[in-house]
């Protein structure tokens, strides 16, 4: 969505996060973004998974799960794109890395 009053882009909001206007126009995203924060999560699952904050090209930031690479290889600054094959049943936003991750020598 994009606010009609201030032009701020947001995702899954009822009100603009900047001016609190309820006049939001639907806008389609390209889905391409850059990771601004990343974390490896071990809770509630047997396998570790990655959750990252991604800044999309339209300007909004959203928490997403990154797949297709080991969780510890997902780095800040990496470009991501939507996973082909549609949305998962949970409604979770799932992205994959645009380029394969570089191997880290400092990981044990």
N, C-alpha and C positions, 0 to 999 in steps of 0.2 A: 504494500500500500504506500501511497505518497500523499502527504497532507496537502490539501488545497490552499491552506493559509500560509504555511511557512516552507513548504516543499520538502520537508524531512521524510526520508524513506524509513519504513518500519516493516516488521514481519510479524504477523499474527497478533495484532493489537486492536483494541477497540477505540483507543484514544491516541492522538499524537504524543510521543514521549517528550516533545519540546514545548508545544504550545497548548496541549490538552484539547485540541479541536477534535470533534467527532467526524468531521468531513474528510474521510480518507477515500481516495480513489484507488481501485485495484490496479496494480501494475505488475506485469510479468517480468521475472528476473531471468537473466541468462544462466544463473546458477554457478558462474565462475567467481572464485574468490581467493583470498589469501589468508592463511592461518595467522592469527595474532596472539593466540595463547593456546597451549596444549597441555594435556595431562593424561597419564596412564591411570586407569581406574581398575581396581581389583575387587570392588564390592559387588555383592549380589550375583556373582557369576564365577564359574570355575576358571575361565580364561580371562586374561587381562584384555582390556579394550581401551581405545583412545577416544577421548572427548575433547573437542577443540572449539574455541571461539573463532569464527570465520567472518572476515569483513568482505562482503560481496561488492561487486563493481557498482551497484546502485547506491551504496553508502551505508547500509545497515549491517549490524553485527548480530550473529545468531550462533547459538550452541548447536553443534552438529557432531555426529559420529563419523570418524574417518576409517575406511576399510581398504583392504588391498595391500597393506603394508604392516609390518610388525609395529605394535603400538609405540615402542621406544624409538622407532626410526622416523616418526612424524615430527617435523621441526617447524618452528616459527618461521614465517616467510615463504613456506611452500605453497604453491598454487594448487587449488583443488577444483573439481568439477562434479556434477551430479553423477551418481551411479546409474548406468544404463540398466533398463529392465523395470523401471517403475518404482513407486513408493512401497516401502514395507507395510505390512498390515498394522503395525503399531503407530503409524503416523510420524515416526521419527525421521528427521532429516539425515540422510546418509550420503556422504561424498567420498570421492577417491582422489588420490594424488594425480596430478597431470603428468609429472615426471617420476620415474622410479627413484626411491630414496637411496642416498649414498650410504654405504656401510660405515658404521661408527666403530672406531678402534678403541674408544674409551669405555665401551659397554662390556660388562662382565656378566 
